[in-house]
Amino acid sequence: MTGPAAPCPLWLQQRFEQSGGSVPFSQFMAWALHDPEHGAYGSGQLKIGKGGDFATSATLGPDFSALMGCQLVQWLRALGLNHPTKTLSIVEVGPGEAELSCDLNDHLAEHLPDLMHRLELVLVEINPGMEQRQRKRLGRHQDSRNSQPLLPHRWTSLSELKASPVIGVLIAHELLDAFPVERLELVDGQLRRQTVHLHQADACGVDLHWGTEPIPQALQERINSTLSATQIALPPPDAEDGWTTEWHDACASWFAEASEALTAGHLLVVDYALEAHRYYSARRREGTLMAYRNQRASQVFLVDAGQQDLTAHLCLETMVHQATTHGWTLEGQCRQGEALLALGLAERFSSLQQLPGSQLAELLQRREALLRLVDPACLGEFRWLSFLRFNPLVPSTGTGERSQFLQEPSVINASTPSRP
């Protein structure tokens, strides 16, 4: 799938001209999202939330963060026992509007007061525009707490964390699906890499057009290695010319960097993901790439560069392979609906019925948000993946207890009731 040409804004034209006029789609996507002056995230133009360009689970209300917070409490308690003198870090990579960070702070303050003096919040944000908004949001949150201090918090990069790794929990919530992807297209029976190039439209301006090129050898070798390890056929045998898909090449280096940033602890990935047989199905002819703007989805990717979100689902098998070959151990994975039920979603629904009639509007709003979190047509198809980071030089005395969100809801409900 290629789609129509699109006018090229002047700032992007300059990037193309500096790069010879043609670049892989992955480079176009990186510019469109992360250019520090004009990118949708880099400049902070993109708005996340119910009134923004798209909503995330964390922006629908505090219940999602409270349920995730139940999992963090379990992990942090175990880490606190294993490392009784160490600071424990909650590292959120790509914090968005910082709603999750603010709400997790409140949940931990209520449910983990004995460890609060040892906790810190670490935000990893590569986009200056988003970081500026996060700082404002955390500032407002501190004011709303009547000057009670938030967790000590700082902004850093994974590179800086590699130089001084931490112990704790690393959260990648709706992060990896926004990584620039390679677009692969079947042309004359061979996979080729999609490109975007400048085309002189008329005397007044230039357009962006689609093209293809041979897959570079280094990229092809990485693809072949992963396909061999995961036993995935790419392209699928019955795919026809024009079949298009995505390859998340940038995830491998991210998992490698993230593993070096954490001495010991947990990585929680929450994102859109599909099994390989669904992701690379011949019927999924146009891949999973989507554009979002003003709460509307489209498959027009080249227009309004820097003013819309671009996102692609992840393939579960290739993601797990990338993680496990770069320092992580997979504990398990499940759908978001299953995870939230195990963390007390049913009890949270029940507790809403206890709200007084004067809070009917709040009850309805929270109920709708909780339903959206588990609705397969909305956010219920998100996958939660738990990865572990072990360091043989750091002693561990943990009990080996399975993560709460991976347990059967009946086990959790009997012992750990949730609170609204």
C-alpha positions as CSV (number, residue, x, y, z in Angstrom):
1,M,0.0,0.0,0.0
2,T,1.4,3.4,-1.0
3,G,-1.4,6.0,-1.0
4,P,-1.5,9.4,-2.5
5,A,1.2,12.0,-2.8
6,A,1.1,15.0,-0.4
7,P,2.4,18.5,-0.4
8,C,5.8,18.8,1.4
9,P,6.1,21.6,4.0
10,L,9.2,23.8,3.7
11,W,10.9,22.5,6.9
12,L,10.6,18.9,5.7
13,Q,11.7,19.8,2.2
14,Q,15.0,21.0,3.7
15,R,15.5,17.7,5.5
16,F,14.9,15.8,2.3
17,E,17.3,18.0,0.3
18,Q,20.0,17.5,2.9
19,S,19.5,13.7,2.6
20,G,19.6,13.6,-1.2
21,G,15.8,13.8,-1.9
22,S,14.8,10.3,-1.0
23,V,14.8,8.5,2.4
24,P,13.3,5.2,3.9
25,F,9.8,5.6,5.3
26,S,11.4,5.0,8.8
27,Q,13.3,8.3,8.4
28,F,10.3,10.2,7.2
29,M,8.4,8.9,10.3
30,A,11.2,9.9,12.6
31,W,11.1,13.4,11.2
32,A,7.3,13.7,11.3
33,L,7.1,12.6,14.9
34,H,10.4,13.6,16.6
35,D,11.9,16.6,14.8
36,P,12.6,18.9,17.7
37,E,11.1,22.0,16.1
38,H,8.4,20.6,13.8
39,G,7.7,17.0,14.8
40,A,4.3,16.0,16.3
41,Y,6.0,14.9,19.5
42,G,9.2,16.8,19.2
43,S,7.5,20.2,19.1
44,G,4.7,19.2,21.5
45,Q,2.0,19.9,18.9
46,L,0.4,16.6,19.5
47,K,-2.1,16.5,22.3
48,I,-2.9,13.3,24.2
49,G,-6.2,12.8,26.0
50,K,-9.9,12.8,25.6
51,G,-9.9,16.2,24.0
52,G,-6.6,15.7,22.1
53,D,-5.5,13.9,19.0
54,F,-5.9,10.5,20.6
55,A,-6.6,9.0,24.1
56,T,-4.5,6.5,26.1
57,S,-5.6,4.3,28.9
58,A,-4.0,6.6,31.4
59,T,-5.8,9.7,30.2
60,L,-9.3,8.2,30.6
61,G,-9.1,8.6,34.4
62,P,-7.1,7.5,37.5
63,D,-8.6,4.0,37.7
64,F,-6.2,2.6,35.1
65,S,-3.1,3.9,36.9
66,A,-4.4,2.6,40.2
67,L,-4.8,-0.9,38.8
68,M,-1.3,-0.7,37.3
69,G,-0.1,0.7,40.6
70,C,-1.2,-2.6,42.3
71,Q,1.3,-4.4,40.2
72,L,4.0,-1.8,41.0
73,V,3.4,-2.2,44.7
74,Q,4.1,-6.0,44.4
75,W,7.2,-5.5,42.4
76,L,8.6,-2.7,44.5
77,R,8.0,-4.5,47.8
78,A,10.0,-7.5,46.5
79,L,12.8,-5.3,45.2
80,G,12.8,-3.4,48.5
81,L,13.5,-6.7,50.3
82,N,16.1,-7.8,47.8
83,H,17.9,-4.5,48.0
84,P,17.2,-3.0,51.4
85,T,19.6,-0.1,51.2
86,K,19.1,1.0,47.5
87,T,16.9,3.7,45.9
88,L,14.2,2.1,43.9
89,S,13.3,3.9,40.6
90,I,10.1,4.0,38.6
91,V,11.3,4.8,35.1
92,E,8.6,5.8,32.6
93,V,9.9,6.0,29.1
94,G,7.8,8.3,26.9
95,P,5.6,9.7,29.6
96,G,3.2,11.5,27.3
97,E,1.2,14.0,29.3
98,A,2.6,12.7,32.6
99,E,-0.9,11.6,33.7
100,L,0.3,8.1,34.5
101,S,3.3,9.4,36.4
102,C,1.1,11.7,38.5
103,D,-1.5,9.0,39.3
104,L,1.1,6.3,40.1
105,N,2.7,8.8,42.5
106,D,-0.6,9.1,44.4
107,H,-1.3,5.4,44.4
108,L,2.2,4.6,45.8
109,A,1.9,7.3,48.4
110,E,-1.3,5.6,49.7
111,H,-0.3,2.0,49.3
112,L,3.4,2.0,49.8
113,P,4.1,4.6,52.5
114,D,6.8,2.7,54.2
115,L,8.9,2.7,51.0
116,M,8.2,6.2,49.7
117,H,11.5,7.6,51.2
118,R,13.4,5.2,49.0
119,L,11.5,5.8,45.7
120,E,12.2,8.1,42.8
121,L,10.4,8.9,39.6
122,V,12.6,9.0,36.5
123,L,11.1,10.3,33.2
124,V,12.8,9.5,29.9
125,E,11.6,11.8,27.1
126,I,13.5,12.5,23.9
127,N,11.1,15.2,22.7
128,P,11.6,18.7,24.1
129,G,8.1,19.8,23.5
130,M,6.6,16.9,25.4
131,E,9.1,17.3,28.3
132,Q,8.0,20.9,28.7
133,R,4.4,19.8,29.0
134,Q,5.3,17.0,31.5
135,R,7.1,19.5,33.7
136,K,4.1,21.8,33.8
137,R,1.8,18.8,34.5
138,L,3.8,17.6,37.4
139,G,4.1,21.1,38.7
140,R,0.3,21.5,38.7
141,H,-0.1,18.1,40.4
142,Q,2.2,19.1,43.2
143,D,0.2,22.3,43.7
144,S,-3.0,20.3,43.8
145,R,-1.6,18.2,46.7
146,N,-1.5,21.2,48.9
147,S,2.3,21.5,48.6
148,Q,2.9,17.9,49.7
149,P,6.0,16.8,47.9
150,L,5.9,14.5,45.0
151,L,8.3,11.6,44.7
152,P,11.8,13.0,43.8
153,H,11.7,13.1,40.0
154,R,14.1,13.9,37.3
155,W,14.3,13.8,33.5
156,T,17.1,11.8,31.9
157,S,17.9,9.6,28.9
158,L,18.5,5.9,28.5
159,S,22.1,6.7,27.6
160,E,22.6,8.6,30.9
161,L,21.0,5.7,32.8
162,K,23.3,3.3,31.2
163,A,26.2,5.2,32.8
164,S,24.5,5.0,36.2
165,P,22.0,2.1,36.0
166,V,19.1,1.9,38.5
167,I,17.1,-0.8,40.4
168,G,13.4,-0.7,39.9
169,V,10.6,-0.8,37.3
170,L,10.8,0.4,33.8
171,I,7.4,1.2,32.1
172,A,6.9,1.4,28.3
173,H,3.3,2.3,28.0
174,E,2.2,2.9,24.4
175,L,5.8,3.7,23.5
176,L,7.1,1.1,21.1
177,D,4.2,1.4,18.6
178,A,5.4,5.0,17.9
179,F,8.9,3.9,17.0
180,P,9.8,4.6,13.4
181,V,9.2,1.5,11.4
182,E,10.5,0.0,8.2
183,R,7.7,-0.5,5.6
184,L,8.2,-3.5,3.5
185,E,6.3,-4.0,0.2
186,L,6.1,-7.1,-2.1
187,V,7.0,-6.1,-5.6
188,D,7.4,-8.6,-8.4
189,G,7.6,-11.4,-5.8
190,Q,10.4,-9.8,-3.8
191,L,10.2,-7.7,-0.6
192,R,11.5,-4.2,-1.0
193,R,11.8,-1.3,1.4
194,Q,9.4,1.6,1.0
195,T,10.8,5.1,0.5
196,V,9.5,8.6,0.4
197,H,11.0,11.1,-2.1
198,L,10.6,14.7,-3.2
199,H,8.9,15.3,-6.5
200,Q,8.6,18.7,-8.2
201,A,4.9,19.3,-8.4
202,D,4.9,22.6,-10.2
203,A,6.7,25.9,-10.1
204,C,5.2,26.7,-6.7
205,G,6.2,23.6,-4.6
206,V,7.1,20.0,-4.3
207,D,5.2,16.9,-3.3
208,L,6.1,13.8,-1.3
209,H,5.8,10.5,-3.3
210,W,6.2,6.8,-2.4
211,G,8.8,4.6,-3.8
212,T,10.7,1.4,-3.1
213,E,14.3,0.3,-3.0
214,P,16.2,-3.0,-2.3
215,I,16.4,-3.9,1.4
216,P,19.9,-3.0,2.6
217,Q,22.1,-6.0,3.4
218,A,22.5,-5.2,7.1
219,L,18.8,-4.8,7.6
220,Q,18.1,-8.0,5.6
221,E,20.5,-9.9,7.8
222,R,18.7,-8.7,10.9
223,I,15.4,-9.7,9.5
224,N,16.6,-13.1,8.4
225,S,18.1,-13.8,11.8
226,T,14.9,-12.9,13.6
227,L,12.7,-14.9,11.1
228,S,14.9,-17.9,11.6
229,A,14.7,-17.7,15.4
230,T,11.0,-17.2,15.4
231,Q,10.0,-19.5,12.5
232,I,8.1,-16.8,10.8
233,A,7.6,-16.8,7.0
234,L,7.9,-13.4,5.5
235,P,6.2,-12.7,3.2
236,P,3.5,-15.3,3.8
237,P,3.3,-17.9,1.0
238,D,0.0,-16.6,-0.4
239,A,0.8,-12.9,-0.3
240,E,0.4,-11.0,-3.6
241,D,2.2,-8.1,-5.1
242,G,1.4,-4.9,-3.2
243,W,1.2,-6.7,0.1
244,T,2.7,-4.3,2.7
245,T,3.8,-4.7,6.3
246,E,6.0,-3.1,9.0
247,W,9.2,-4.2,10.6
248,H,10.1,-2.7,14.0
249,D,13.9,-2.6,13.5
250,A,14.4,0.1,16.1
251,C,13.0,-2.0,19.0
252,A,16.1,-4.3,19.2
253,S,18.5,-1.4,20.1
254,W,15.9,0.0,22.5
255,F,15.7,-3.2,24.4
256,A,19.5,-3.4,24.5
257,E,19.8,0.1,25.9
258,A,17.0,-0.4,28.4
259,S,18.6,-3.6,29.8
260,E,21.8,-1.7,30.4
261,A,19.8,1.1,32.2
262,L,18.4,-1.4,34.8
263,T,20.7,-3.3,37.1
264,A,17.8,-5.4,38.4
265,G,14.0,-5.2,38.2
266,H,11.1,-5.4,35.8
267,L,10.1,-4.0,32.4
268,L,6.4,-3.6,31.8
269,V,5.4,-3.2,28.1
270,V,1.8,-2.2,27.4
271,D,1.1,-1.8,23.7
272,Y,-0.9,-2.8,20.6
273,A,0.5,-6.2,19.5
274,L,-0.5,-9.2,17.4
275,E,0.7,-12.7,17.1
276,A,2.9,-13.3,14.0
277,H,0.2,-15.4,12.2
278,R,-2.1,-12.4,12.4
279,Y,0.5,-9.7,11.9
280,Y,2.0,-11.2,8.8
281,S,-1.2,-12.7,7.3
282,A,-1.6,-12.3,3.6
283,R,-5.1,-10.9,4.4
284,R,-3.5,-8.0,6.3
285,R,-2.6,-6.5,3.0
286,E,-1.9,-3.0,4.1
287,G,-0.1,-3.7,7.4
288,T,-1.0,-2.1,10.7
289,L,0.3,1.5,10.2
290,M,-2.3,4.2,11.2
291,A,-2.4,8.0,11.4
292,Y,-4.3,9.8,14.2
293,R,-5.4,13.4,14.4
294,N,-8.3,15.0,16.3
295,Q,-9.5,11.5,17.5
296,R,-9.8,10.3,13.9
297,A,-7.8,7.4,12.4
298,S,-6.7,7.3,8.7
299,Q,-4.3,5.6,6.4
300,V,-3.1,8.8,4.8
301,F,0.4,9.0,6.1
302,L,2.3,11.6,4.1
303,V,0.0,14.6,4.6
304,D,0.4,17.1,7.4
305,A,3.8,15.8,8.4
306,G,4.4,16.9,12.0
307,Q,0.7,17.4,12.8
308,Q,-0.5,13.9,13.2
309,D,0.5,10.7,15.0
310,L,1.8,7.7,13.2
311,T,1.7,4.3,14.9
312,A,2.1,0.6,14.0
313,H,1.2,-2.5,16.0
314,L,4.0,-4.7,17.3
315,C,4.5,-8.4,16.4
316,L,4.6,-10.4,19.6
317,E,7.1,-13.0,18.5
318,T,9.6,-10.6,17.0
319,M,9.3,-8.2,20.0
320,V,9.9,-11.0,22.5
321,H,12.9,-12.2,20.4
322,Q,14.4,-8.7,20.3
323,A,14.0,-8.4,24.1
324,T,15.3,-11.8,25.1
325,T,18.4,-11.5,22.9
326,H,19.2,-8.2,24.6
327,G,19.2,-9.0,28.3
328,W,15.6,-9.5,29.2
329,T,13.7,-12.7,30.4
330,L,10.1,-12.9,29.5
331,E,7.9,-13.7,32.5
332,G,4.6,-13.8,30.6
333,Q,2.0,-11.8,28.6
334,C,-1.7,-11.3,28.4
335,R,-4.4,-9.0,27.1
336,Q,-5.2,-5.8,28.9
337,G,-8.6,-7.0,30.0
338,E,-7.1,-10.1,31.6
339,A,-4.4,-8.1,33.3
340,L,-6.9,-5.5,34.8
341,L,-9.2,-8.3,36.0
342,A,-6.3,-9.9,37.8
343,L,-5.5,-6.5,39.4
344,G,-9.0,-6.0,40.8
345,L,-11.1,-4.5,38.0
346,A,-14.2,-6.4,39.1
347,E,-13.9,-5.0,42.7
348,R,-13.4,-1.5,41.3
349,F,-16.6,-1.8,39.3
350,S,-18.4,-3.0,42.4
351,S,-17.0,-0.1,44.5
352,L,-18.5,2.4,42.1
353,Q,-22.0,1.3,43.1
354,Q,-21.2,2.6,46.6
355,L,-20.8,6.2,45.5
356,P,-23.6,8.5,46.7
357,G,-26.2,9.8,44.2
358,S,-24.6,13.2,44.3
359,Q,-21.6,11.7,42.5
360,L,-23.7,10.0,39.7
361,A,-21.8,11.9,37.0
362,E,-18.4,10.7,38.3
363,L,-19.8,7.1,38.6
364,L,-20.9,7.1,34.9
365,Q,-17.7,8.6,33.7
366,R,-15.5,6.1,35.5
367,R,-17.7,3.2,34.5
368,E,-17.5,4.2,30.9
369,A,-13.7,4.6,31.2
370,L,-13.3,1.1,32.8
371,L,-15.4,-0.5,30.1
372,R,-13.3,1.1,27.4
373,L,-10.2,-0.3,29.0
374,V,-11.4,-3.8,28.5
375,D,-13.5,-3.5,25.4
376,P,-11.7,-5.5,22.6
377,A,-12.9,-2.8,20.1
378,C,-11.2,-0.1,22.2
379,L,-8.3,-0.7,24.5
380,G,-8.9,-4.2,25.7
381,E,-6.7,-5.7,22.9
382,F,-3.6,-4.1,24.3
383,R,-1.0,-6.6,25.4
384,W,0.8,-6.5,28.8
385,L,4.2,-8.1,28.8
386,S,6.4,-8.6,31.9
387,F,10.2,-8.9,31.3
388,L,12.7,-9.5,34.1
389,R,16.2,-8.1,34.4
390,F,18.7,-10.2,36.4
391,N,22.3,-9.3,37.3
392,P,24.4,-12.2,38.5
393,L,26.6,-9.8,40.5
394,V,23.6,-8.5,42.5
395,P,22.2,-11.0,45.1
396,S,18.5,-11.7,45.0
397,T,16.4,-13.2,47.8
398,G,13.1,-12.9,46.1
399,T,10.3,-15.5,46.5
400,G,9.8,-15.9,42.8
401,E,6.1,-15.0,43.1
402,R,4.4,-14.7,39.8
403,S,3.5,-11.1,38.8
404,Q,0.0,-10.2,40.0
405,F,-1.4,-9.3,36.6
406,L,-0.4,-12.8,35.2
407,Q,-2.3,-14.6,37.9
408,E,-5.9,-15.9,37.8
409,P,-8.3,-13.2,39.0
410,S,-9.8,-15.5,41.5
411,V,-6.4,-15.9,43.2
412,I,-6.0,-12.2,43.5
413,N,-9.5,-11.3,44.5
414,A,-9.3,-13.6,47.5
415,S,-6.3,-12.0,49.0
416,T,-5.8,-8.5,47.6
417,P,-8.9,-6.5,47.3
418,S,-8.6,-3.3,45.3
419,R,-9.7,0.1,46.5
420,P,-11.2,2.9,44.3
